Amino acid sequence: MKILITGITGRIGGNVAAGLREGGHDIRGLVWPQDPRTQKLEALGIELIEGSLTEPEDVNRVVEGVDAIYHLGAAFQGGGPFSESDYFDINIRGTFNILEAARSNTSLKHLIFASTDAQYAKYPPEGMGDPIREDEMPREPSGWYALSKSMGEELCNGYVRTFHLPITIIRFCLVVGAGEILDFNQFYLSKLKSRPELKAFWKDEEKLVLLRDKKNRPYKKHIADVRDIVQGCLDALGKKPAIGETIQLGGPKAFTWDEVIPYLSEKLNISYVDVVSQGVPTFYQFDLSKARNLIGFEPQYDIIRMIDDALRYRQGEDIGVLPT
């Protein structure tokens, strides 16, 4: 298949491109002019076309003749800084331009739109009691990134209903790249020392923090290794049951702080404190049944494997991902 990837120089886009090339597909990427990250793609034999999602002529040119589209390109919190106008122009108008161009492409078999779990209100005062299901949890976007992605989903769903475009929406959770889990802010006292309940523990020495909520439950969070998210993107391609559906991706399971902090303490040789937090807790997980049933998604990288691989990566070992 001839496949277009927007956002191809990103951590997910580049690795999706590598996976698709390995599967024998012909890849085209839309890239910003002078994007230095194109260097990591040179060995893959990819057709790179300079242009912008905000320019209909550029979008029409790259969409012409492709069989499938991964629309991963977006302004997001980790980049930028982006203004409200940037989020609107890139994420909303850019998605509109992709959909309009796709509507004119008679060869298109599948369009996969990357969305986000940032649309969920995942942090109620008592934590989330039940696993989050994408068809039951309402979207309550807060902030321009989440709002722009929510509007992008509405555009996609509208084009499915009105023009019968073959679209699948995939929601990513927090995606962690190679080595990054070792720097996760909520694990470290130095990053949390301003909290009233933690000030007394700070003695100018780094420690890990095993956070608990007011019910004494260890914090719980559901994230994903970039390799699992990439696999989910690859799994979705061409799956007819996924057409017109919204599918949440995540790691094999949520992790809890009492699982992670003692393990990190041993691996990093840093002691930890066990603290009941007085703030709004992190306590949620996703139900991935839909991803497993519709696209055969079986994530492999739980938190312990992520930590072990992050340590290997920092020692210079190859763990099978392109550099960010």
C-alpha beads as a LAMMPS data file, in Angstrom:
LAMMPS data file: protein, C-alpha beads

324 atoms
323 bonds

1 atom types
1 bond types

-500.0 500.0 xlo xhi
-500.0 500.0 ylo yhi
-500.0 500.0 zlo zhi

Masses

1 110.0

Atoms # bond

1 1 1 0.000 0.000 0.000
2 1 1 0.981 3.616 -0.533
3 1 1 0.612 5.235 2.893
4 1 1 0.824 8.887 3.923
5 1 1 1.985 9.770 7.434
6 1 1 1.600 13.295 8.771
7 1 1 3.752 13.960 11.816
8 1 1 6.245 11.442 10.444
9 1 1 9.223 13.001 12.236
10 1 1 7.624 12.562 15.670
11 1 1 8.374 9.700 18.042
12 1 1 5.283 7.772 16.984
13 1 1 5.269 8.749 13.311
14 1 1 8.871 7.772 12.670
15 1 1 8.492 4.380 14.307
16 1 1 5.165 3.726 12.544
17 1 1 6.955 4.512 9.278
18 1 1 9.717 2.042 10.128
19 1 1 7.174 -0.663 10.970
20 1 1 5.231 -0.109 7.784
21 1 1 8.378 -0.173 5.675
22 1 1 9.337 -3.457 7.296
23 1 1 5.915 -4.738 6.253
24 1 1 6.614 -3.846 2.621
25 1 1 4.558 -0.659 2.343
26 1 1 5.494 2.426 0.340
27 1 1 5.607 5.456 2.655
28 1 1 5.144 9.158 2.005
29 1 1 5.609 11.740 4.733
30 1 1 4.469 15.353 5.017
31 1 1 7.179 17.357 6.794
32 1 1 7.742 20.947 7.788
33 1 1 10.421 22.641 5.652
34 1 1 13.889 22.327 7.230
35 1 1 12.717 19.920 9.956
36 1 1 16.057 18.569 11.275
37 1 1 14.446 15.332 12.481
38 1 1 14.156 14.026 8.929
39 1 1 17.713 12.740 9.259
40 1 1 16.568 9.757 11.310
41 1 1 14.330 8.654 8.413
42 1 1 16.974 8.731 5.682
43 1 1 17.829 5.037 5.920
44 1 1 14.176 3.975 5.527
45 1 1 13.782 5.014 1.889
46 1 1 10.750 7.222 2.498
47 1 1 9.329 9.843 0.162
48 1 1 9.339 13.106 2.134
49 1 1 7.366 16.069 0.828
50 1 1 7.683 19.493 2.406
51 1 1 4.508 21.316 3.225
52 1 1 2.051 22.361 5.908
53 1 1 -1.229 20.943 7.165
54 1 1 -2.588 24.481 7.113
55 1 1 -2.160 24.814 3.337
56 1 1 -4.837 22.981 1.292
57 1 1 -2.600 22.826 -1.782
58 1 1 0.156 21.063 0.177
59 1 1 -2.311 18.627 1.699
60 1 1 -3.976 17.842 -1.624
61 1 1 -0.576 17.096 -3.147
62 1 1 0.505 14.589 -0.486
63 1 1 -2.892 12.869 -0.235
64 1 1 -3.184 12.267 -3.976
65 1 1 -2.810 8.608 -4.887
66 1 1 -2.340 7.152 -1.391
67 1 1 -4.236 4.108 -0.152
68 1 1 -4.149 4.973 3.544
69 1 1 -3.391 7.925 5.814
70 1 1 -2.044 8.097 9.349
71 1 1 -2.936 11.620 10.456
72 1 1 -0.542 11.971 13.399
73 1 1 0.604 15.554 12.836
74 1 1 -0.572 18.077 15.417
75 1 1 0.380 20.914 17.718
76 1 1 0.568 19.441 21.215
77 1 1 1.555 20.402 24.764
78 1 1 5.038 18.906 24.546
79 1 1 6.007 21.031 21.543
80 1 1 5.632 24.667 20.731
81 1 1 4.902 26.938 22.453
82 1 1 1.667 27.141 20.477
83 1 1 -0.958 29.868 20.541
84 1 1 -4.703 29.321 20.460
85 1 1 -4.596 30.223 16.767
86 1 1 -1.878 27.609 16.183
87 1 1 -3.987 24.878 17.784
88 1 1 -6.957 25.932 15.672
89 1 1 -5.044 26.215 12.400
90 1 1 -2.897 23.073 12.749
91 1 1 -5.166 20.678 14.621
92 1 1 -8.625 21.714 13.471
93 1 1 -8.171 23.361 10.085
94 1 1 -5.340 20.947 9.311
95 1 1 -7.606 17.972 10.025
96 1 1 -10.337 19.550 7.888
97 1 1 -7.817 19.889 5.028
98 1 1 -6.820 16.226 5.367
99 1 1 -10.451 15.089 5.382
100 1 1 -11.357 17.221 2.385
101 1 1 -8.414 15.895 0.410
102 1 1 -9.239 12.331 1.467
103 1 1 -12.819 12.795 0.280
104 1 1 -11.514 13.439 -3.228
105 1 1 -9.184 10.431 -3.192
106 1 1 -11.070 7.503 -4.713
107 1 1 -8.272 5.051 -3.862
108 1 1 -8.385 5.692 -0.095
109 1 1 -9.056 2.564 1.969
110 1 1 -8.373 3.786 5.514
111 1 1 -7.670 6.981 7.440
112 1 1 -6.395 6.705 11.020
113 1 1 -6.729 9.834 13.160
114 1 1 -4.579 10.201 16.261
115 1 1 -6.420 11.591 19.267
116 1 1 -5.791 11.725 23.003
117 1 1 -6.993 10.654 26.439
118 1 1 -6.552 14.301 27.494
119 1 1 -10.235 14.689 26.630
120 1 1 -11.258 12.626 29.659
121 1 1 -11.725 14.170 33.100
122 1 1 -9.445 11.540 34.656
123 1 1 -8.785 13.277 37.967
124 1 1 -11.936 13.542 40.110
125 1 1 -11.383 14.161 43.860
126 1 1 -11.864 10.477 44.746
127 1 1 -10.100 8.969 41.726
128 1 1 -11.762 6.863 39.039
129 1 1 -13.701 3.919 40.441
130 1 1 -14.321 2.060 37.190
131 1 1 -11.998 1.494 34.214
132 1 1 -12.382 4.098 31.476
133 1 1 -14.230 2.857 28.393
134 1 1 -14.051 5.012 25.285
135 1 1 -17.741 4.491 24.440
136 1 1 -18.959 5.347 27.951
137 1 1 -16.616 8.010 29.322
138 1 1 -17.787 11.442 28.131
139 1 1 -15.371 13.827 26.534
140 1 1 -14.768 16.864 28.739
141 1 1 -11.813 18.603 27.072
142 1 1 -10.052 21.332 29.021
143 1 1 -7.371 23.449 27.382
144 1 1 -6.772 24.130 23.726
145 1 1 -4.924 20.928 22.874
146 1 1 -7.668 18.659 24.222
147 1 1 -10.352 20.914 22.754
148 1 1 -8.751 20.863 19.315
149 1 1 -8.490 17.065 19.383
150 1 1 -12.115 16.755 20.473
151 1 1 -13.146 18.942 17.550
152 1 1 -10.952 16.841 15.267
153 1 1 -12.844 13.748 16.413
154 1 1 -16.154 15.459 15.653
155 1 1 -14.927 16.308 12.166
156 1 1 -13.867 12.691 11.593
157 1 1 -17.163 11.284 12.834
158 1 1 -19.051 13.769 10.685
159 1 1 -17.137 12.713 7.568
160 1 1 -17.853 9.062 8.350
161 1 1 -21.578 9.757 8.610
162 1 1 -21.869 12.245 5.752
163 1 1 -19.332 11.047 3.201
164 1 1 -18.738 7.456 4.375
165 1 1 -15.001 7.990 4.705
166 1 1 -13.246 4.924 6.178
167 1 1 -11.915 6.527 9.376
168 1 1 -10.719 5.077 12.682
169 1 1 -10.007 7.340 15.656
170 1 1 -7.255 6.126 17.966
171 1 1 -6.824 7.768 21.363
172 1 1 -3.327 7.665 22.809
173 1 1 -2.702 7.751 26.533
174 1 1 0.496 9.324 27.903
175 1 1 3.206 7.933 25.629
176 1 1 6.646 7.369 27.145
177 1 1 9.692 7.138 24.900
178 1 1 12.999 5.366 25.383
179 1 1 14.527 6.148 28.774
180 1 1 11.891 8.691 29.784
181 1 1 10.128 6.683 32.482
182 1 1 13.216 7.135 34.679
183 1 1 12.537 10.890 34.750
184 1 1 8.806 10.800 35.477
185 1 1 8.191 13.828 37.724
186 1 1 5.648 12.208 40.040
187 1 1 8.252 9.695 41.228
188 1 1 10.727 12.243 42.632
189 1 1 10.690 14.317 45.799
190 1 1 12.618 17.157 44.181
191 1 1 9.739 17.645 41.741
192 1 1 7.044 17.439 44.429
193 1 1 8.699 19.192 47.371
194 1 1 6.430 22.254 47.143
195 1 1 3.427 20.177 48.205
196 1 1 2.576 20.913 51.862
197 1 1 2.621 17.246 52.908
198 1 1 6.087 16.731 51.359
199 1 1 7.987 19.841 52.429
200 1 1 9.158 18.248 55.677
201 1 1 10.772 15.341 53.796
202 1 1 12.999 17.538 51.628
203 1 1 16.545 17.726 53.041
204 1 1 18.372 18.724 49.842
205 1 1 18.679 15.055 48.956
206 1 1 16.785 13.289 46.205
207 1 1 14.310 10.632 47.254
208 1 1 11.548 8.724 45.511
209 1 1 7.949 9.175 46.649
210 1 1 5.355 6.437 47.063
211 1 1 2.196 8.521 46.823
212 1 1 -1.116 7.398 48.296
213 1 1 -4.565 8.974 48.202
214 1 1 -6.654 9.875 51.241
215 1 1 -8.019 6.311 51.319
216 1 1 -4.414 5.050 51.602
217 1 1 -4.548 3.565 48.108
218 1 1 -1.306 3.824 46.120
219 1 1 -1.626 6.144 43.147
220 1 1 -2.564 4.328 39.930
221 1 1 -1.899 5.458 36.360
222 1 1 -2.221 3.971 32.869
223 1 1 0.431 4.981 30.350
224 1 1 2.103 3.271 27.391
225 1 1 5.536 2.615 25.988
226 1 1 5.952 4.161 22.543
227 1 1 6.532 0.655 21.123
228 1 1 3.056 -0.468 22.195
229 1 1 1.420 2.645 20.744
230 1 1 3.244 2.091 17.455
231 1 1 2.093 -1.531 17.418
232 1 1 -1.487 -0.411 18.008
233 1 1 -1.252 1.940 15.041
234 1 1 0.056 -0.885 12.868
235 1 1 -2.626 -3.271 14.154
236 1 1 -5.406 -0.865 13.162
237 1 1 -4.471 -0.558 9.494
238 1 1 -7.040 -2.118 7.193
239 1 1 -9.189 -3.600 9.986
240 1 1 -12.773 -3.242 8.720
241 1 1 -14.363 -3.684 12.185
242 1 1 -12.459 -0.554 13.266
243 1 1 -13.979 1.690 10.591
244 1 1 -16.124 4.386 12.195
245 1 1 -14.894 3.455 15.683
246 1 1 -12.977 5.251 18.416
247 1 1 -10.360 3.036 20.090
248 1 1 -8.278 3.714 23.201
249 1 1 -4.698 2.449 23.327
250 1 1 -2.599 1.939 26.453
251 1 1 -0.030 -0.303 28.092
252 1 1 -0.853 -3.874 29.217
253 1 1 -2.260 -2.572 32.508
254 1 1 -2.199 0.394 34.831
255 1 1 0.650 0.533 37.327
256 1 1 0.564 1.494 40.995
257 1 1 3.134 3.447 42.939
258 1 1 3.681 0.621 45.459
259 1 1 4.705 -1.575 42.513
260 1 1 7.046 0.950 40.907
261 1 1 8.721 2.947 43.666
262 1 1 10.355 0.057 45.582
263 1 1 11.567 -1.395 42.272
264 1 1 13.003 1.949 41.147
265 1 1 14.545 2.429 44.571
266 1 1 16.456 -0.804 44.188
267 1 1 17.484 -0.155 40.572
268 1 1 18.555 3.469 41.098
269 1 1 19.854 3.072 44.651
270 1 1 17.647 5.931 45.878
271 1 1 15.600 5.637 49.064
272 1 1 11.929 6.553 49.152
273 1 1 9.261 8.000 51.414
274 1 1 5.710 6.700 51.729
275 1 1 3.252 9.607 51.871
276 1 1 -0.521 10.142 51.887
277 1 1 -1.175 13.023 49.511
278 1 1 -3.769 15.656 50.335
279 1 1 -4.246 16.707 46.719
280 1 1 -6.375 15.347 43.894
281 1 1 -5.110 11.803 43.332
282 1 1 -3.914 10.026 40.211
283 1 1 -6.086 6.904 40.189
284 1 1 -7.394 5.594 36.867
285 1 1 -7.048 2.808 34.307
286 1 1 -8.355 2.025 30.817
287 1 1 -10.455 -0.876 29.632
288 1 1 -8.688 -1.988 26.445
289 1 1 -11.272 -4.610 25.439
290 1 1 -12.300 -2.688 22.345
291 1 1 -8.729 -2.415 21.077
292 1 1 -8.162 -6.123 21.656
293 1 1 -11.442 -7.172 20.028
294 1 1 -11.439 -4.867 16.993
295 1 1 -7.775 -4.652 15.993
296 1 1 -6.099 -7.493 17.913
297 1 1 -4.050 -5.115 20.068
298 1 1 -1.972 -6.908 22.719
299 1 1 0.435 -4.481 24.418
300 1 1 3.674 -5.997 25.710
301 1 1 5.504 -3.364 27.742
302 1 1 4.396 -3.173 31.370
303 1 1 5.991 -0.700 33.775
304 1 1 8.699 -3.081 34.987
305 1 1 9.782 -3.902 31.436
306 1 1 9.737 -0.191 30.602
307 1 1 12.065 0.558 33.525
308 1 1 14.421 -2.287 32.645
309 1 1 14.552 -1.230 28.997
310 1 1 15.042 2.422 29.964
311 1 1 18.086 1.442 32.016
312 1 1 19.428 -0.576 29.083
313 1 1 18.800 2.340 26.704
314 1 1 20.727 4.722 28.934
315 1 1 23.623 2.298 28.860
316 1 1 23.663 2.525 25.075
317 1 1 21.807 -0.656 24.167
318 1 1 19.428 -0.796 21.195
319 1 1 15.845 -1.393 22.336
320 1 1 14.295 -1.183 18.869
321 1 1 13.065 2.412 18.560
322 1 1 14.212 5.356 16.470
323 1 1 15.644 8.311 18.431
324 1 1 13.203 11.113 19.238

Bonds

1 1 1 2
2 1 2 3
3 1 3 4
4 1 4 5
5 1 5 6
6 1 6 7
7 1 7 8
8 1 8 9
9 1 9 10
10 1 10 11
11 1 11 12
12 1 12 13
13 1 13 14
14 1 14 15
15 1 15 16
16 1 16 17
17 1 17 18
18 1 18 19
19 1 19 20
20 1 20 21
21 1 21 22
22 1 22 23
23 1 23 24
24 1 24 25
25 1 25 26
26 1 26 27
27 1 27 28
28 1 28 29
29 1 29 30
30 1 30 31
31 1 31 32
32 1 32 33
33 1 33 34
34 1 34 35
35 1 35 36
36 1 36 37
37 1 37 38
38 1 38 39
39 1 39 40
40 1 40 41
41 1 41 42
42 1 42 43
43 1 43 44
44 1 44 45
45 1 45 46
46 1 46 47
47 1 47 48
48 1 48 49
49 1 49 50
50 1 50 51
51 1 51 52
52 1 52 53
53 1 53 54
54 1 54 55
55 1 55 56
56 1 56 57
57 1 57 58
58 1 58 59
59 1 59 60
60 1 60 61
61 1 61 62
62 1 62 63
63 1 63 64
64 1 64 65
65 1 65 66
66 1 66 67
67 1 67 68
68 1 68 69
69 1 69 70
70 1 70 71
71 1 71 72
72 1 72 73
73 1 73 74
74 1 74 75
75 1 75 76
76 1 76 77
77 1 77 78
78 1 78 79
79 1 79 80
80 1 80 81
81 1 81 82
82 1 82 83
83 1 83 84
84 1 84 85
85 1 85 86
86 1 86 87
87 1 87 88
88 1 88 89
89 1 89 90
90 1 90 91
91 1 91 92
92 1 92 93
93 1 93 94
94 1 94 95
95 1 95 96
96 1 96 97
97 1 97 98
98 1 98 99
99 1 99 100
100 1 100 101
101 1 101 102
102 1 102 103
103 1 103 104
104 1 104 105
105 1 105 106
106 1 106 107
107 1 107 108
108 1 108 109
109 1 109 110
110 1 110 111
111 1 111 112
112 1 112 113
113 1 113 114
114 1 114 115
115 1 115 116
116 1 116 117
117 1 117 118
118 1 118 119
119 1 119 120
120 1 120 121
121 1 121 122
122 1 122 123
123 1 123 124
124 1 124 125
125 1 125 126
126 1 126 127
127 1 127 128
128 1 128 129
129 1 129 130
130 1 130 131
131 1 131 132
132 1 132 133
133 1 133 134
134 1 134 135
135 1 135 136
136 1 136 137
137 1 137 138
138 1 138 139
139 1 139 140
140 1 140 141
141 1 141 142
142 1 142 143
143 1 143 144
144 1 144 145
145 1 145 146
146 1 146 147
147 1 147 148
148 1 148 149
149 1 149 150
150 1 150 151
151 1 151 152
152 1 152 153
153 1 153 154
154 1 154 155
155 1 155 156
156 1 156 157
157 1 157 158
158 1 158 159
159 1 159 160
160 1 160 161
161 1 161 162
162 1 162 163
163 1 163 164
164 1 164 165
165 1 165 166
166 1 166 167
167 1 167 168
168 1 168 169
169 1 169 170
170 1 170 171
171 1 171 172
172 1 172 173
173 1 173 174
174 1 174 175
175 1 175 176
176 1 176 177
177 1 177 178
178 1 178 179
179 1 179 180
180 1 180 181
181 1 181 182
182 1 182 183
183 1 183 184
184 1 184 185
185 1 185 186
186 1 186 187
187 1 187 188
188 1 188 189
189 1 189 190
190 1 190 191
191 1 191 192
192 1 192 193
193 1 193 194
194 1 194 195
195 1 195 196
196 1 196 197
197 1 197 198
198 1 198 199
199 1 199 200
200 1 200 201
201 1 201 202
202 1 202 203
203 1 203 204
204 1 204 205
205 1 205 206
206 1 206 207
207 1 207 208
208 1 208 209
209 1 209 210
210 1 210 211
211 1 211 212
212 1 212 213
213 1 213 214
214 1 214 215
215 1 215 216
216 1 216 217
217 1 217 218
218 1 218 219
219 1 219 220
220 1 220 221
221 1 221 222
222 1 222 223
223 1 223 224
224 1 224 225
225 1 225 226
226 1 226 227
227 1 227 228
228 1 228 229
229 1 229 230
230 1 230 231
231 1 231 232
232 1 232 233
233 1 233 234
234 1 234 235
235 1 235 236
236 1 236 237
237 1 237 238
238 1 238 239
239 1 239 240
240 1 240 241
241 1 241 242
242 1 242 243
243 1 243 244
244 1 244 245
245 1 245 246
246 1 246 247
247 1 247 248
248 1 248 249
249 1 249 250
250 1 250 251
251 1 251 252
252 1 252 253
253 1 253 254
254 1 254 255
255 1 255 256
256 1 256 257
257 1 257 258
258 1 258 259
259 1 259 260
260 1 260 261
261 1 261 262
262 1 262 263
263 1 263 264
264 1 264 265
265 1 265 266
266 1 266 267
267 1 267 268
268 1 268 269
269 1 269 270
270 1 270 271
271 1 271 272
272 1 272 273
273 1 273 274
274 1 274 275
275 1 275 276
276 1 276 277
277 1 277 278
278 1 278 279
279 1 279 280
280 1 280 281
281 1 281 282
282 1 282 283
283 1 283 284
284 1 284 285
285 1 285 286
286 1 286 287
287 1 287 288
288 1 288 289
289 1 289 290
290 1 290 291
291 1 291 292
292 1 292 293
293 1 293 294
294 1 294 295
295 1 295 296
296 1 296 297
297 1 297 298
298 1 298 299
299 1 299 300
300 1 300 301
301 1 301 302
302 1 302 303
303 1 303 304
304 1 304 305
305 1 305 306
306 1 306 307
307 1 307 308
308 1 308 309
309 1 309 310
310 1 310 311
311 1 311 312
312 1 312 313
313 1 313 314
314 1 314 315
315 1 315 316
316 1 316 317
317 1 317 318
318 1 318 319
319 1 319 320
320 1 320 321
321 1 321 322
322 1 322 323
323 1 323 324
